[in-house]
Amino acid sequence: MLWLWGLLADLIVGIHFLYVMFTVCGEALILSGGILKWQWVRNRIFRTLHLVSVLFVTLESLLGILCPLTQIEYNLRQRAGQHREESLSFVARLIRKVIFYDFPDLFFTLLYVGFGILVILTIIFIPMNKKED
């Protein structure tokens, strides 16, 4: 049964990776699309989801709250008996190396706040469509 908890933890770290990719790559696509006049980057639903996802991370960082996905993953890894990095699956180790870094909390708070400000500025300078077609 321990393998199931480990598998669920791997699934959560995969979802976490997709969340990070959505926020970072989403902003890169919005900025590129603004320059290249891509209309789809002005889609109201996409932009609202992107804004909310970035502001959620910014707010939890300012409040000193551990990311819920990280907390869930840690709890599942404990249940799986995975207390060391070597006990994780290859894919989980690889993804964690992409999304987790050993820097001070202040670094990440400033990074997230700066990114949140960038996204808000993007909303202003590359506005969403007024209404959906």
C-alpha positions in Angstrom: 0.0 0.0 0.0 3.0 2.3 0.5 3.5 2.4 -3.3 0.1 3.9 -3.7 0.9 6.9 -1.4 4.1 7.4 -3.4 2.3 7.2 -6.7 -0.2 9.8 -5.4 2.6 12.1 -4.3 4.2 11.7 -7.7 0.8 12.7 -9.3 0.7 15.8 -7.0 4.2 16.9 -7.9 3.2 16.5 -11.6 0.2 18.7 -11.1 2.4 21.2 -9.3 4.7 21.2 -12.3 1.8 21.9 -14.6 0.7 24.7 -12.4 4.1 26.3 -12.5 4.3 25.8 -16.3 0.9 27.4 -16.7 1.9 30.5 -14.8 5.3 31.0 -16.3 4.7 29.8 -19.8 1.3 31.5 -19.8 2.9 34.9 -19.1 5.6 34.3 -21.8 2.9 33.4 -24.3 0.8 36.5 -23.3 3.8 38.8 -23.7 4.7 37.2 -27.1 1.1 37.3 -28.2 0.8 40.9 -27.4 3.9 41.7 -29.5 2.8 39.4 -32.4 -0.9 40.4 -32.2 -2.2 37.0 -31.3 -5.8 37.5 -30.4 -6.2 34.3 -28.4 -3.9 35.7 -25.7 -6.6 38.2 -24.9 -9.2 35.4 -24.1 -11.0 36.5 -20.9 -11.3 33.0 -19.4 -7.6 32.2 -20.0 -6.4 35.5 -18.7 -8.6 35.5 -15.6 -7.4 31.9 -14.7 -3.8 33.0 -15.3 -4.2 36.1 -13.1 -5.9 34.3 -10.3 -3.3 31.5 -10.3 -0.4 34.0 -10.1 -2.1 36.2 -7.5 -2.8 33.1 -5.4 0.9 32.2 -5.2 1.8 35.8 -4.6 -0.7 36.1 -1.7 0.3 32.8 -0.1 4.0 33.9 -0.3 3.2 37.3 1.3 1.3 35.5 4.1 4.0 32.9 4.7 1.7 30.0 3.8 3.2 26.8 2.4 1.8 25.9 -1.0 -1.1 23.5 -0.5 0.2 21.2 -3.3 3.6 21.1 -1.6 2.0 20.3 1.8 -0.2 17.5 0.2 2.9 16.0 -1.5 4.9 16.0 1.8 2.0 14.3 3.6 1.7 11.6 1.0 5.4 11.1 0.9 5.4 10.6 4.7 2.7 8.0 4.4 4.7 6.3 1.7 7.8 6.2 3.9 9.7 8.4 1.5 11.7 10.6 3.8 14.8 11.0 1.6 15.2 12.2 -1.9 16.7 8.9 -3.0 13.4 7.1 -2.2 11.5 9.1 -4.7 10.8 7.9 -8.2 13.0 9.2 -11.0 10.3 11.3 -12.5 9.4 12.9 -9.1 13.1 13.7 -8.5 13.4 15.3 -11.9 10.3 17.4 -11.6 11.2 18.5 -8.1 14.6 19.7 -9.3 12.8 21.9 -11.9 10.3 23.5 -9.5 12.1 23.5 -6.1 15.2 25.5 -5.3 17.1 26.1 -2.0 17.0 29.9 -1.7 15.8 32.0 1.2 12.1 32.6 1.6 12.6 36.3 1.0 14.0 35.6 -2.5 10.8 33.7 -3.4 8.5 36.3 -1.9 10.2 39.0 -3.9 10.1 36.8 -7.0 6.4 36.1 -6.7 5.5 39.7 -5.9 7.5 40.9 -8.9 5.9 38.3 -11.1 2.5 39.3 -9.8 3.2 42.9 -10.6 4.3 41.9 -14.1 1.0 40.0 -14.7 -1.0 43.0 -13.5 0.9 45.3 -15.8 0.3 42.8 -18.6 -3.4 43.0 -17.9 -3.2 46.8 -18.3 -1.0 46.9 -21.4 -2.3 43.8 -23.2 -5.9 43.9 -22.0 -8.4 41.0 -22.2 -11.2 41.1 -24.7 -14.1 43.1 -23.4 -16.5 40.1 -24.0 -16.2 36.6 -25.3 -17.4 35.8 -28.8 
